[in-house]
Amino acid sequence: MRVLAAREGRRAAREAFGPSKHHFHASRPLECVQIDHTLVDAIVVDEMYREPIGRPWITLAIDVYTRIVLGYFLTLEAPSSLSVAMCVSHMVSDKRKWLLRHGIAAEWPSGIPNLLHMDNGPEFHSAALKRGCEENLIEIKHRPVRQPENGGHIERLIGTMMGKARLLPGATFSNPIDRGVYDSERQAVMTLSELDVWLAREIAEVYHRDIHSGISRAPLSFWQEAIAAGSPMRPLPDSERIRVTFLPAEYRTPRRDGIELFTLGYWNDAIPRLVANGVKRVLIHYDPRALSGVWLRVPGSDEFLELRYKDLRRPCVTLWEWRAARKGLLAQGRRDLDPAARFRAVEAQRRLLASAAEKTKAARRLVQRRAYAQRDQIQNLETGNDADLVALLDAGPPTLLDVEDWS
């Protein structure tokens, strides 16, 4: 211990050899869910040129009692309140259709946790997370600072999943010594979408069915036993609604010509009625990955109105593209920062990135970041009617060829 303390510091020595003074337990499913992020130990490639674009981030959520992975979210974005919102949305959604789209014949439980247990990252202290948890009756608990053992369940899950990821082509391993002369970028072959399918299969078909050393049984069977024994569960909500409640939001004033957010105009036919009723401030939720639509919380109710661009001819843009366009125009000495000029700047930037994507990894990552962000919005996992779902389930999982055709 003293040798490690001299080499790497007292904290590293204490974590490696010191006593664990805290143990985090749960007595039933969904009593406590731990959530955290990590960089995936594998490099992905873009979908057009199949060239490396770097390592994605993953947000994982684990049920402490059964060790079930309740949800995850894979993205090229750094951790944020949006990552948490998407992971929670996946956590509470009925995953049957989502599994069928991935060609996975497995059960994957869902549920609303009573408590979310997290570290002290800024995304876990965001107003959006606090608002979403309060609205959905979810308690928030943060780990004590510098006591990683309090998040041991999610840390071990991350270690397990990253251990599996290190077997993939393009793996980065845990450190340069383990990697040796292996060229991770040259060996990378999987796109973010393909990594997403691999991860879903690895969790649903392998991890959930293997014996977990911490509970001496498979997480899925343990979950099923607990639910069969009468463990209480809240009814699953509308996943789209719960996703919106966790998105970032800002107050705006409704006007007869609509609502403005980030200098973009939005409209819904119900807005004039709000103005006529004297409503002065409304909360507008937005997804930074796609600003073509936002959600207005109806005052005094739990309902949301979806607002779209006033000019529907405009392309969907991300928040970072929109801000970059303003910054670029200002750098050129331009003062015509009206939406039309900024949309032209966004389109010019996209053309520039597309031509540069063949040459640089950074440009390929930006192109893929936008494409994947706008496509991968889990907005309506329950589309279609129940009869369609029953027919799909009775027909069994699709073949691998079906998955390739769909993607």
C-alpha positions in Angstrom: 0.0 0.0 0.0 2.8 2.4 0.8 4.6 1.6 -2.5 1.4 2.4 -4.4 0.8 5.6 -2.4 4.3 6.8 -3.3 3.8 6.0 -6.9 0.2 7.0 -7.6 -1.0 8.9 -4.5 -2.8 8.1 -1.3 -6.2 8.1 -3.0 -5.2 5.3 -5.4 -3.8 3.3 -2.5 -6.9 3.7 -0.4 -9.2 2.6 -3.2 -7.0 -0.4 -4.0 -6.3 -1.6 -0.4 -8.3 0.4 2.1 -11.4 -1.0 3.8 -14.8 -0.4 2.2 -16.8 1.4 4.8 -20.0 1.8 2.9 -22.3 -0.8 1.3 -25.3 0.2 -0.8 -28.2 -2.2 -0.7 -31.8 -2.5 -2.1 -34.6 -4.8 -0.9 -36.7 -5.0 -4.1 -36.6 -4.1 -7.8 -36.7 -0.4 -8.7 -36.0 0.7 -5.2 -32.7 2.1 -6.3 -31.2 2.5 -9.8 -27.6 3.7 -10.3 -26.7 5.6 -13.4 -23.3 6.7 -14.8 -21.4 7.4 -18.0 -18.2 6.2 -19.6 -16.2 6.4 -22.8 -16.6 3.2 -24.7 -13.3 1.3 -25.0 -13.7 1.0 -28.8 -13.4 3.3 -31.8 -16.3 3.6 -34.2 -16.3 4.6 -37.9 -18.6 6.9 -39.9 -21.3 5.4 -42.1 -20.2 6.9 -45.4 -16.5 6.5 -45.6 -16.1 3.8 -42.9 -13.2 5.8 -41.4 -12.5 6.2 -37.7 -14.3 9.0 -35.8 -13.3 8.3 -32.2 -14.9 6.7 -29.1 -18.5 7.2 -28.2 -20.0 7.8 -24.8 -22.4 5.4 -23.1 -24.8 6.1 -20.2 -25.9 3.0 -18.3 -28.5 2.4 -15.6 -28.6 -0.7 -13.3 -31.2 -1.9 -10.9 -29.2 -2.4 -7.6 -31.4 -5.3 -6.4 -31.6 -7.5 -9.4 -28.6 -6.2 -11.4 -30.8 -5.8 -14.5 -29.6 -3.1 -16.9 -32.8 -1.1 -17.1 -31.6 1.3 -19.8 -28.7 2.8 -21.7 -27.9 5.5 -24.2 -25.1 5.6 -26.8 -24.0 8.8 -28.3 -21.1 10.8 -29.7 -21.9 13.7 -27.4 -20.2 14.3 -24.1 -22.3 13.5 -21.0 -25.1 16.0 -20.4 -28.6 16.3 -19.0 -29.8 15.1 -22.4 -27.8 11.8 -22.0 -29.6 11.3 -18.7 -33.0 12.1 -20.2 -32.5 9.6 -23.0 -31.3 6.9 -20.7 -34.3 7.4 -18.3 -36.6 7.3 -21.3 -35.1 4.0 -22.4 -35.4 2.8 -18.8 -39.2 3.3 -18.5 -40.1 2.4 -22.1 -41.7 -0.9 -23.1 -38.8 -2.3 -25.1 -40.6 -5.1 -27.1 -40.8 -3.3 -30.4 -37.3 -1.8 -30.0 -36.0 -5.4 -29.4 -37.8 -6.7 -32.5 -36.3 -4.0 -34.6 -32.9 -5.2 -33.5 -33.8 -8.8 -34.2 -33.5 -9.7 -30.5 -35.8 -12.4 -29.1 -35.5 -11.7 -25.4 -37.3 -10.1 -22.5 -35.9 -6.8 -21.3 -37.6 -5.3 -18.2 -38.6 -1.7 -17.8 -39.8 0.4 -14.8 -39.9 3.7 -13.0 -37.3 3.8 -10.2 -38.1 5.1 -6.8 -34.6 6.5 -6.4 -31.8 7.5 -8.9 -28.3 7.2 -7.4 -25.6 9.1 -9.2 -22.2 10.8 -8.8 -21.7 14.5 -8.5 -21.2 15.3 -12.2 -22.7 18.6 -13.4 -25.3 16.8 -15.6 -26.6 15.1 -12.4 -27.2 18.4 -10.8 -29.0 20.0 -13.8 -32.3 21.8 -13.4 -33.7 19.5 -16.2 -32.9 16.3 -14.1 -34.3 17.8 -10.9 -37.5 18.9 -12.7 -38.0 15.5 -14.4 -37.5 13.5 -11.2 -39.8 15.8 -9.2 -42.5 15.5 -11.8 -42.2 11.7 -12.0 -41.9 11.2 -8.2 -38.3 9.9 -8.4 -36.0 10.7 -5.5 -32.4 11.8 -6.3 -29.4 10.8 -4.2 -25.8 11.7 -5.0 -22.8 9.7 -3.9 -20.6 11.2 -1.1 -17.7 13.0 -2.8 -14.6 10.8 -3.3 -16.3 7.6 -2.2 -16.6 5.6 -5.4 -17.5 2.4 -3.5 -21.0 4.0 -3.0 -21.5 3.5 -6.7 -20.0 0.0 -6.8 -22.9 -1.7 -8.8 -22.8 0.7 -11.7 -18.9 0.8 -11.7 -18.8 -3.0 -11.9 -21.3 -3.0 -14.7 -19.3 -0.5 -16.6 -16.2 -2.6 -16.1 -18.0 -5.7 -17.3 -19.3 -4.1 -20.4 -16.0 -2.4 -21.3 -14.3 -5.7 -20.8 -16.6 -7.1 -23.5 -16.0 -4.1 -25.7 -12.2 -4.7 -25.6 -12.8 -7.8 -27.7 -14.3 -5.8 -30.6 -12.2 -4.7 -33.6 -11.0 -1.2 -32.9 -10.8 -1.7 -29.1 -8.7 0.8 -27.3 -8.1 -1.4 -24.2 -7.8 0.1 -20.7 -4.3 1.5 -21.1 -1.5 1.9 -23.6 0.4 -1.1 -22.0 -2.5 -3.5 -22.7 -2.9 -2.1 -26.2 0.7 -2.6 -27.1 1.3 -2.3 -30.8 -2.4 -2.8 -31.7 -3.6 0.0 -34.1 -7.1 0.7 -32.8 -8.0 3.2 -35.5 -6.8 1.0 -38.3 -8.7 -2.0 -37.0 -12.0 -0.1 -36.3 -14.9 -1.4 -38.5 -18.2 -0.8 -36.5 -20.4 2.2 -37.0 -22.2 3.7 -34.0 -25.5 2.1 -35.1 -23.8 -1.3 -35.4 -22.2 -0.9 -32.0 -25.7 0.0 -30.6 -27.1 -3.3 -31.9 -24.1 -5.3 -30.6 -24.6 -3.7 -27.1 -28.3 -4.4 -27.1 -27.6 -8.1 -27.9 -24.8 -8.3 -25.4 -27.0 -7.0 -22.6 -30.3 -8.8 -23.4 -29.0 -12.1 -24.6 -25.9 -12.6 -22.6 -25.5 -10.4 -19.5 -29.2 -10.7 -18.3 -29.0 -14.5 -18.7 -25.6 -15.3 -17.2 -25.1 -16.0 -13.5 -24.1 -12.8 -11.7 -21.6 -13.4 -9.0 -23.2 -10.7 -6.7 -26.6 -12.4 -6.6 -25.6 -16.0 -7.6 -28.2 -16.2 -10.3 -29.1 -14.6 -13.6 -30.4 -11.0 -13.3 -33.4 -11.7 -15.6 -34.6 -14.7 -13.6 -34.1 -12.8 -10.3 -36.2 -10.0 -11.7 -38.9 -12.4 -12.8 -39.0 -14.1 -9.4 -39.3 -10.8 -7.5 -42.1 -9.5 -9.7 -43.9 -12.9 -9.5 -43.6 -12.7 -5.7 -45.6 -9.4 -5.8 -42.9 -6.7 -5.7 -44.8 -3.4 -6.4 -44.3 -1.6 -9.7 -45.8 1.6 -11.0 -47.6 1.5 -14.3 -45.3 2.4 -17.2 -45.9 5.9 -18.4 -46.0 7.4 -21.9 -42.3 7.2 -22.7 -42.4 10.2 -25.0 -43.9 12.3 -22.2 -41.4 11.2 -19.6 -38.6 11.9 -22.1 -39.8 15.5 -22.6 -40.0 16.1 -18.8 -36.3 15.4 -18.5 -35.3 17.6 -21.5 -33.8 21.1 -20.9 -36.3 23.9 -20.8 -36.6 27.7 -20.8 -39.4 30.1 -20.0 -40.8 32.1 -22.9 -43.7 34.5 -23.4 -46.4 33.4 -25.9 -47.4 36.0 -28.5 -50.0 36.1 -31.1 -47.4 35.4 -33.8 -46.0 32.4 -31.9 -43.1 31.7 -29.6 -39.5 32.4 -30.1 -36.6 30.3 -28.8 -33.0 30.7 -29.8 -34.3 33.3 -32.3 -36.3 30.6 -34.0 -40.0 31.0 -34.4 -42.4 28.2 -33.4 -46.2 27.8 -33.9 -49.2 25.8 -32.7 -52.8 26.7 -33.3 -53.4 26.7 -29.5 -51.0 29.6 -28.9 -53.5 32.4 -29.6 -55.8 30.9 -27.0 -53.0 31.0 -24.4 -52.5 34.7 -25.3 -56.2 35.4 -25.0 -56.3 33.8 -21.6 -53.6 36.1 -20.4 -50.8 33.5 -20.0 -47.6 35.4 -19.6 -44.9 32.7 -19.2 -44.8 29.1 -20.4 -42.1 26.5 -20.1 -40.6 25.3 -23.4 -38.7 22.0 -23.5 -36.3 21.4 -26.3 -34.0 18.6 -27.6 -30.6 20.2 -28.5 -30.1 17.6 -31.2 -33.2 18.7 -33.3 -34.6 22.2 -33.0 -37.3 21.7 -35.6 -39.8 20.9 -32.8 -40.2 21.9 -29.2 -42.7 21.2 -26.5 -44.9 23.7 -24.6 -46.1 22.7 -21.1 -49.7 23.7 -20.9 -50.1 25.9 -17.7 -51.9 24.2 -14.9 -51.8 20.7 -16.5 -49.5 17.8 -17.2 -50.1 18.1 -21.0 -47.6 19.2 -23.7 -48.2 20.9 -27.0 -45.7 20.1 -29.8 -44.6 23.3 -31.6 -43.0 23.2 -35.0 -41.1 25.8 -37.1 -43.3 28.6 -38.3 -41.6 28.1 -41.7 -41.8 24.4 -42.3 -39.4 24.6 -45.3 -36.5 25.2 -42.9 -34.2 22.2 -42.3 -33.8 20.6 -38.9 -30.7 21.9 -37.1 -28.9 21.1 -33.9 -28.3 23.6 -31.2 -24.5 23.5 -31.7 -24.9 24.1 -35.4 -27.2 27.1 -34.8 -24.8 28.7 -32.3 -21.8 28.0 -34.5 -23.6 29.7 -37.4 -24.0 32.9 -35.3 -20.4 32.8 -34.2 -19.2 32.4 -37.8 -21.3 35.3 -39.0 -20.0 37.5 -36.2 -16.4 36.5 -37.0 -17.0 37.7 -40.6 -18.2 41.1 -39.3 -21.7 40.3 -40.4 -24.6 41.9 -38.5 -27.5 40.3 -40.4 -28.1 37.6 -37.9 -31.7 37.0 -38.8 -32.8 33.3 -39.0 -32.5 33.2 -42.9 -28.9 34.2 -42.8 -28.1 31.7 -40.1 -29.8 28.9 -41.9 -27.7 29.7 -45.0 -24.6 29.6 -42.8 -25.6 26.2 -41.4 -26.1 24.8 -44.9 -22.7 26.2 -46.0 -21.0 24.7 -43.0 -22.6 21.3 -43.8 -21.3 21.4 -47.4 -17.9 22.3 -46.1 -17.9 19.4 -43.6 -19.1 17.0 -46.2 -16.3 17.8 -48.6 -13.8 17.7 -45.7 -15.0 14.4 -44.3 -12.9 12.4 -46.7 -9.8 14.1 -45.3 -10.1 14.6 -41.5 -11.4 12.5 -38.6 -12.7 15.6 -36.9 -14.9 16.6 -39.9 -16.2 13.0 -40.2 -17.1 13.0 -36.5 -19.0 16.2 -36.8 -21.0 15.0 -39.8 -21.8 11.7 -38.1 -22.6 13.5 -34.8 -25.3 15.5 -36.6 -26.7 12.6 -38.6 -26.9 10.2 -35.6 -28.2 12.9 -33.2 -31.1 13.8 -35.4 -31.9 10.2 -36.4 -31.5 8.6 -32.9 -34.4 10.3 -31.1 -36.3 7.8 -29.1 -39.5 9.7 -29.5 -42.2 7.0 -30.2 -41.2 3.5 -29.2 -44.8 2.5 -29.0 -45.9 3.5 -32.5 -48.6 1.3 -34.1 -51.4 -0.5 -32.4 -51.5 -3.5 -30.1 -52.7 -5.8 -32.9 -49.7 -5.0 -34.9 -47.4 -5.7 -31.9 -49.1 -9.1 -31.2 -48.7 -10.1 -34.8 -45.0 -9.2 -34.7 -44.5 -11.1 -31.5 -46.3 -14.2 -32.8 -44.2 -14.1 -36.0 -41.0 -14.4 -33.9 -37.9 -12.3 -34.3 -36.8 -11.0 -37.8 -33.9 -12.6 -39.6 -30.5 -10.9 -39.8 -31.3 -10.0 -43.4 -34.4 -8.1 -42.1 -32.3 -6.1 -39.8 -29.8 -5.2 -42.5 -32.7 -4.1 -44.8 -34.3 -2.0 -42.1 -31.0 -0.2 -41.1 
